[in-house]
Amino acid sequence: MSDLGYKNFRRDELEYQYNPRVSVPEYPQLARKRSDESREVRATHKSWLNVSYGRSPREVLDIYPAGQPASPVLVYIHGGYWRSGSKDDNCNFVPAFTQHGASVALLEYDLCPNVTVTDIVRQTRAAMAWVYRNIARYGGDPSKLYVSGHSAGGHLTAMALAHDWEKEGLPGNIIKGAVASSGVYDLDMVIHVSANEQIRMTPEIARENNPFLHPPLAVCPLLVTVGGAEPEGWKQMSKDYFQFCEDRGAVCEYLEVPGANHYTMSDHLADATSPLTQAIFRQMGL
């Protein structure tokens, strides 16, 4: 019997390569730090919290306005391998953007195993449509909508780019730029790791939501970024997705953030001087 489990990694290597909680054992402390910083942001910054975009209690979003009208809007999708995480614990980066003239909308969604990845893709697309239709009431400019997501949020960003918005009666170009950060793009891989006990990925769900089978329809700049200290298997997903999009004519940029692991990417996003945040500012025209 072969020891190879997936992508030429042995079975005993897969968890390290494709489960960030294993490759970053200090993740509980890093997550707690981000949560504490986010709690401070929620307590001190002007916002509209838990605005409903659907029927589920978790189909809500938070809006942090910039200090100027008709501002560009960053729609942010948190990670957590589709099975954990919350917008409440992932808004530590907001001040870096609102202080530079961008409004921020953070999306919430239901989590596996209560729903499937297919359901979550539908929810985040519905939230994007809601933002486009309603953000002007909160000071944002719907013609300047950008989307970014980390980890599972990176995958959901890719699926937002692949969506035919015109089928919903919206312009096809509602997304003006995108940043996919440390994304989970290889959905077949998920079937081989322990996290799938909660995610419940199947070959059918993987095909339906595989970014490599659903290329971007949106014609907009795309930044694919990943931490330089992340495992090679995880980094390869970003390299492959970048190459896939570039081969199909997308205007792409690839960025490895030096020294960043999966959980310290949020620190770089919250730093207005970091290469990651500066690249997003350039994309948004800030």
Buried (B, 14 or more C-beta within 10 A) or exposed (E): EEEEBBBEBEEEBBBBBBBBBBBBEEBEEBBEBBBEBBBEBBEEBEBEBEBEBBEBEBBBBBBBBBEEEBBBBBBBBBBBBBBBBBBBBBBBBBBBBBEBBBBBBBBBBBBBEEBBBEBBBBBBBBBBBBBBBBBBEBBBBBBBBBBBBBBBBBBBBBBBBBBEBEEBEBEEBBBBBBBBBBBBBBBBBBBBBEBBEBBBBBEEBBEBBBBBEBBBBBBBBBBBBBBEBBBEBBBBBBBBBBEBBBEEEBEBBBBBBEEBBBBBBBBBBBBBEBBBBEBBBEBBEB
